[in-house]
Amino acid sequence: MDILIAEDDENSRLMLSAALEARGHAVRAAPDGRAALDLAKAQPPDLIVSDILMPELDGYGLCRAVRAHPQLATTPFAFYTATFTDRRDEELAYQLGADRFLVKPCEITTLISELEALAGRRAATPAPLGGNDALYAERLRDKLDKKISELEGERARLRDFAEAAADWFWESDGDGVIVYTSDGAWPLRGLTLTALFAMRRPGPQRHDDLALLTREFRSFRDVVIDWRQQDGGVRIMALSGRPWRDASGRVCGYRGSARDVSRQVRAEEDLRALNHELDERVRSRTSSLKAAFEELESFSYSVSHDLRGPLRAIHGFASVLESEMIRPDVHGLGAPAFDALSRILRAALRMEHLVDDLLELSRVTRLPLQRQPVDLSVLAQDIVDSLRAGDPGRDCLVVIQPGMLVAGDVGLLRIALDNLLRNAWKFSAPVPHASIEVGAEGRGQQAVIYVRDNGVGFDMAHADKLFNPFIRLHREGEFDGTGIGLALVQRVIRRHNGRVWARAEPGKGATFCFTLGESEAEQPSIAA
């Protein structure tokens, strides 16, 4: 069935068209009665469905014209309306020759059933024209009065909204002169957009060339101006506008709003000033910390370096004295003297090791970091081979995961891995079946590298002290070392913008894990 729809509301037109097409009907649609009449004359339809209140030619006029046309007079005609809905409207529709009068909204299946039932029916015969002209005029007058009342109510509602809003509303003519404003915006009347734009607030804004923008009548949004008041004060306003057109489509000027953004803008400026001040403080504090750290590192290096000479002299002369005292021809010194000399030698040797460790700690911090691809598996194997060479009788199973590729400084990573593996080697020595595992979970810079052993472990209650220099979690003399190794590890990992941590349990071994960041970090070494 070929169905012609006359409906000025686009959504209603599309919805009805889609429902009828889904039932297999051919549908043509027009936005007003005049266009629908032209389509019907060009190709008479099997059914016409029309709204009543439409521009150009309303539904009543369309029905009358259809019934007056010789080729269309027998075409079934149905009204489907939401505006003309009372008994007198329906009476007029049937007097004009309508076959159905349906009121919106109507359940879609019921609507389609009603329309399909009209197909093939003999069209209704209209009443004589003289009788329905008066009713037609009466209904149109009533509807126009109702519409005027509705529009007045809508106008009053919009005016109340405008007056209650914080924004001001304005309208300009084609020359940019503001000729109308909402009540609160009366100070804008008589001003031009050009004059307002000349007060534009300095700084980056959304629109650049405002003269070109208004000359071409393009929309603008949030142009921030410093509007100077007669009392000398300044109000910061944000102007927005868009061109408006008359019924013929000609641009007649702008309509827009003005919003007082003084508090917001000043709050933003205060926040920016505060952020700038905080940035300056942070930079100053960072610079001071960096200088203090560099001075401390320099002092540590100088002291450590300067101590090496006297310590070596003490150790050297004590060794000479010891060798002289054990000669058979030397007499007069008893066992206490030998013991004191022996203590001097051990203390000097330990002090030499501490100084060397301090120098190594300083060197790790000072060395430039040069990232490159590093195979940690190869590094680990090289370190384990060195440990086995130094302790050939040691029985220890070492498993190294192959292909652990990362980006980092090969020299610094060797220092970190060497200290972790030496610790694992040392603290697993008392275990009968010692084992060490080096592996990774994940890939690339997101990988977590771990060194695990089944050695003596430690109590996690003391884990917060683990990476402090010269801190040892085991008794003096139980294991050799100065307590600097893990501090070195932490310095190296922080320089790679990573982190290091440990998990352990007494008697069940320890696992040390670390990650490496994406880029070099300069500051973590300061806080190390």
Secondary structure, DSSP 4 states (H G I P E B T S, - for coil): -EEEEE-S-HHHHHHHHHHHHHTT-EEEEESSHHHHHHHHHHS--SEEEE-SS-SSS-HHHHHHHHHHSTTTTTS-EEEEESSS-SHHHHHHHHHTT-SEEEESS--HHHHHHHHHHHTTPPPPPPPPHHHHHHHHHHHHHHHHHHHHHHHHHHHHHHHHHHHHSSSEEEEE-TTSBEEEE-GGGGGGTT-BHHHHHTTBPSS--S-S-HHHHHHTT--EEEEEEEEE-TTS-EEEEEEEEEEEE-TTS-EEEEEEEEEE-HHHHHHHHHHHHHHHHHHHHHHHHHHHHHHHHHHHHHHHHHHHHHHHHHHHHHHHHHHHHHHHHTSTT--S--HHHHHHHHHHHHHHHHHHHHHHHHHHHHHHHHSPP--EEEEHHHHHHHHHHHHHHH-TT--EEEEE-S--EEEE-HHHHHHHHHHHHHHHHHHTTTSTTEEEEEEEESSGGG-EEEEEE-S----GGGGGGTTSTT--SS-BTTB---S-HHHHHHHHHHHTT--EEEEE-TTS-EEEEE---SS--SSHHHH-
